[in-house]
Amino acid sequence: MPKEMTVLTDASLITCVVQRGVADTLVQAAIEAGAPGATVYHAHGSGVRERLGLLGVAVEVEKEVVNIVVANDQRDRIFEKLYSAAQLDTPGMGIIYVTPLEKMATYIPKEVAARLAREEADAP
């Protein structure tokens, strides 16, 4: 059992699956939009689209996956910034989605936890 744990419930996970080589651009865009950081890992896509391409566009099977945990009040701004930065309005460039997080926990300095508690108490 942890000594002391602060559980946050107003967070979401933004996941963006993109072509290889795009992740660094996305991480920079996310940080500029206010995200605290990101986790990037490599993946291998498979399915009909890799053979045919979407609308005749060749789709690379090597992917990068960018995961970013954000506060819900930042979610839409960061989501839109990532969509633009990844050029997801172009066929075959990737996909982005948001997953609500029921709860999350990490180390939070006592000063920050106290400020969050005060803000929550002051909220209408």
N, C-alpha and C positions, 0 to 999 in steps of 0.2 A: 504494500500500500504506500503510495507516495506521501511524503511529509506534508506537502502543501501543493494543491493543484488549482489553477484558475482555468475554468472551462469557459470557452467562448462559443456562443451559439448563433452569432450573426455573421457567418462567413460562408463563402462559396468557393468552389474549385473551378477555375477556368482551364479547360484542356483544349489545346490547339494541335492538330496533327497536320504537318506540312511537309513539303518536299525537302529533301536533304539540302542543307546549306542555308536555310531560312531562319533557323532557331535564334541565332545571335541577334539578328535584326528584331525579332519578336521580343526577346528579353530586354533589349535596349528600349524599345517602344513601351513595354510594360512598366519599366522603371521610371521612364519619363512621365508616364501617366499616373504614377503614385504607387505602383506595386512594390512590395518589400523585397522581392526577389523571385526566382523561378527555379524549377527543376527541369532539366532537359535530359531526355534519353533517346536512344536510337531504336527504331523499330523497322520491321519489314512488312509491307502491305501485301495483300494477296486478294485475288478475286477476278471477276470478269473485266473490270476497268483496266487492270494492268496489261491485259492482252489486247484489248480493243482501243483503249483510250476513251475518254469522255468527249464526245463530239469530235472525234478524230484527233484529239490532243494526246500525245504519248504521255503516259503517267509513269513516273519513276517509282519503283517498288521500295526503294530505301527511303525511310521517313524519319522525321524528328518529331518527338512529342514534347510539348512544352506544358508543364503544369504550374499553375499559379494560384495560391490561396490568397483570397482578398476579402476584405470586409464588404458586407453587402452594399454599403453606401458608395463603394468604389467600383462595384461589379460592372455596371453598364458602361461607365466611362472607359475602363480598361478593356472590356470586351470589344467595344467599337474601335478603339485604337488598334487592337490586335487584328481585327478583321481587315482594317485598312492596310496596316503594315504588311500583312501576309498576302495581300491582294486576293482575298478570298472571293471577290466578285468575278474572278477569272476561272473558267472551267479547269478542273484538274489540279488546282493549287492546294486544296486541303479542306479541312473542316474545323469548326470551333464549336464548343458546347460548354454549358455551365451545369455543374452539379451542386445542389444545395448541400451543405454540410450540417448534419444534425448537431454535432459538437466537435470541438477540437481543443487541444491543449498543448502548450509549449511553455518554456520559461518566459515569464513576464516580470520585469523588475517591479519591486513593491511600489515605487513612485508611480509607475504607469498604471498598475492595477488600482491604486488609490484614486488616480484621476478618472479612470474609467468608471469606478464605482460612484464617484461624485457626479459625473455627467449623467449616469443612468438614474440617479436619485433626483437630479434636477429636471429630467425630461418629463414632459406633460403626460 
